C-alpha cells in the first residue's frame, strides 16, 4: 500500500460466521498516477470480542499503522 500515491478510502465489513466466529475485512481503494482505480483487500482479521466501534476501530487502526498508511486514509466506510 505504500505505492498508493495519494489518498486512500477504506471500506470495512464485519460479520459472524455460522460457528460464531467473527471476522472483519478491510478493502482499500485509491487512484494511481495514471488515473487507474485500484481496489485491494488489505486485511481479513478474526475479531475477538464484540462488534463495538471501539473494537473495530482498534483493528482498523492497527492495520493502517502496520501498512504505514495512517496519513493517507481520508475516509473509512462500513
Backbone bond lengths (Angstrom), bond angles and torsions (degrees), N, CA, C in turn:
res aa  C-N    CA-C-N  psi(-1)  N-CA   C-N-CA  omega(-1)  CA-C   N-CA-C  phi
1 X - - - 1.440 - - 1.514 112.34 -
2 X 1.306 117.74 -14.97 1.462 119.16 178.33 1.521 110.94 -61.11
3 X 1.348 116.93 -23.75 1.464 120.24 -177.37 1.520 112.28 -74.03
4 X 1.327 117.97 -13.03 1.466 120.28 177.70 1.523 108.09 -63.36
5 X 1.332 118.30 118.01 1.459 121.14 -171.68 1.525 115.32 -72.23
6 X 1.319 117.27 -23.85 1.462 118.11 -174.90 1.504 112.40 -139.29
7 X 1.303 115.26 -124.73 1.450 121.19 -174.78 1.528 112.28 -83.07
8 X 1.338 114.50 151.99 1.458 121.66 -178.33 1.522 108.78 -127.53
9 X 1.324 116.01 139.33 1.463 122.11 173.09 1.527 108.12 -110.29
10 X 1.328 116.95 134.62 1.449 121.41 178.99 1.523 110.24 -109.05
11 X 1.324 115.97 145.55 1.458 122.74 171.44 1.520 107.25 -126.41
12 X 1.319 116.55 135.20 1.455 121.60 -176.75 1.523 110.09 -124.75
13 X 1.325 115.79 148.06 1.454 121.12 175.70 1.523 108.12 -143.96
14 X 1.324 116.26 127.97 1.462 121.26 178.62 1.518 109.07 -118.69
15 X 1.319 116.22 143.20 1.456 120.48 177.44 1.515 109.00 -157.24
16 X 1.331 114.41 166.43 1.453 121.14 177.62 1.520 108.37 -114.82
17 X 1.320 116.44 126.39 1.464 122.20 179.01 1.523 109.83 -73.38
18 X 1.306 116.32 169.21 1.466 121.71 -175.26 1.531 113.59 -60.49
19 X 1.296 118.15 -24.25 1.468 121.46 178.56 1.528 112.08 -90.68
20 X 1.342 116.29 17.33 1.467 123.71 178.27 1.526 112.33 64.23
21 X 1.322 115.99 36.09 1.458 122.39 174.39 1.525 106.98 -108.71
22 X 1.328 116.88 125.77 1.471 121.67 -175.51 1.526 110.84 -95.08
23 X 1.343 115.40 144.93 1.464 122.01 -179.72 1.523 110.15 -134.06
24 X 1.327 115.20 155.48 1.465 122.90 173.61 1.520 107.80 -132.77
25 X 1.327 116.14 125.69 1.465 119.69 173.29 1.526 108.13 -108.42
26 X 1.323 115.84 144.75 1.463 121.89 178.87 1.522 108.00 -129.24
27 X 1.326 115.73 125.56 1.459 122.47 179.20 1.522 108.58 -115.74
28 X 1.323 116.93 137.98 1.460 122.23 177.81 1.528 109.46 -111.77
29 X 1.325 116.18 137.87 1.463 121.76 175.86 1.525 108.39 -124.67
30 X 1.325 115.16 136.42 1.463 120.26 177.19 1.519 109.28 -155.32
31 X 1.311 116.05 161.00 1.465 122.79 177.89 1.527 107.69 -110.00
32 X 1.338 116.37 128.27 1.462 119.38 -178.59 1.528 111.58 -82.27
33 X 1.327 115.86 -178.46 1.473 121.36 -176.53 1.530 112.93 -65.13
34 X 1.330 117.20 -16.48 1.472 121.82 176.97 1.531 111.92 -99.10
35 X 1.322 116.79 14.38 1.460 124.17 179.20 1.520 113.24 64.23
36 X 1.337 116.17 27.85 1.459 120.85 175.88 1.526 108.75 -94.80
37 X 1.345 115.81 130.04 1.460 121.38 179.46 1.520 110.40 -79.41
38 X 1.319 116.05 132.09 1.464 122.65 175.97 1.521 108.14 -117.26
39 X 1.315 116.40 137.12 1.457 123.45 178.43 1.523 106.25 -133.27
40 X 1.335 117.03 110.02 1.462 122.16 -169.05 1.528 110.82 -128.88
41 X 1.329 117.50 133.43 1.457 120.73 171.24 1.526 106.94 -75.70
42 X 1.336 116.58 118.74 1.462 119.68 -176.88 1.523 112.40 -104.72
43 X 1.344 116.70 -13.04 1.466 118.57 178.53 1.517 110.23 -159.50
44 X 1.314 114.76 147.19 1.459 123.54 172.23 1.518 104.46 -142.23
45 X 1.334 115.76 97.28 1.462 121.46 -169.91 1.517 111.68 -113.30
46 X 1.321 116.25 142.49 1.455 119.70 170.48 1.519 107.16 -79.75
47 X 1.321 116.54 132.97 1.461 121.68 179.61 1.519 110.18 -91.58
48 X 1.300 115.40 142.26 1.460 121.72 174.98 1.517 106.77 -119.10
49 X 1.305 116.74 122.15 1.458 120.90 -176.43 1.519 110.51 99.71
50 X 1.318 115.55 -165.06 1.463 121.82 -174.33 1.521 111.83 -77.52
51 X 1.341 114.82 170.68 1.469 121.15 175.00 1.527 110.24 -88.63
52 X 1.307 117.27 37.03 1.465 121.29 -179.09 1.528 110.13 -70.77
53 X 1.321 115.46 156.49 1.458 119.94 177.59 1.515 111.98 -58.60
54 X 1.311 116.77 -38.36 1.466 120.64 179.92 1.524 110.87 -64.17
55 X 1.329 117.31 -45.05 1.461 121.40 -179.59 1.528 111.12 -66.17
56 X 1.328 117.15 -47.13 1.463 120.90 178.94 1.528 111.02 -62.95
57 X 1.330 116.30 -44.33 1.464 120.92 -179.84 1.516 112.39 -60.61
58 X 1.323 116.36 -38.33 1.471 120.49 178.36 1.518 110.77 -62.24
59 X 1.325 116.57 -45.58 1.471 120.46 -179.78 1.527 110.19 -64.79
60 X 1.334 117.27 -45.53 1.474 120.75 -179.75 1.527 110.13 -60.73
61 X 1.331 117.69 -45.20 1.462 119.71 -179.16 1.525 111.47 -64.80
62 X 1.330 117.90 -39.45 1.469 120.05 178.28 1.525 111.13 -61.59
63 X 1.325 117.33 -40.42 1.470 120.92 177.81 1.527 109.67 -64.53
64 X 1.332 117.06 -46.40 1.474 120.63 179.54 1.531 110.73 -59.96
65 X 1.333 116.47 -43.44 1.467 120.67 179.85 1.526 110.95 -65.04
66 X 1.340 117.10 -45.54 1.464 120.64 -178.63 1.530 111.72 -62.45
67 X 1.334 117.25 -34.75 1.467 121.51 179.75 1.531 112.78 -88.77
68 X 1.328 116.26 -0.54 1.476 122.62 178.79 1.528 112.07 57.78
69 X 1.348 115.50 46.55 1.466 120.18 179.92 1.532 112.24 -122.21
70 X 1.320 117.62 11.95 1.469 120.79 -176.32 1.520 111.20 -53.70
71 X 1.324 118.00 -44.81 1.462 121.89 -176.89 1.520 113.57 -73.64
72 X 1.339 117.57 -14.77 1.465 120.87 -177.51 1.521 113.79 -95.41
73 X 1.321 117.42 -19.99 1.472 120.54 -176.30 1.517 109.81 -74.87
74 X 1.339 116.21 126.53 1.462 121.48 -179.08 1.507 113.37 -110.07
75 X 1.341 117.29 -23.14 1.462 120.83 -179.75 1.518 109.05 -152.61
76 X 1.330 115.43 147.92 1.458 121.37 175.39 1.524 106.60 -135.78
77 X 1.312 116.33 117.72 1.460 121.63 -178.40 1.513 110.25 -111.87
78 X 1.322 114.97 147.72 1.464 119.22 177.96 1.504 110.13 -116.37
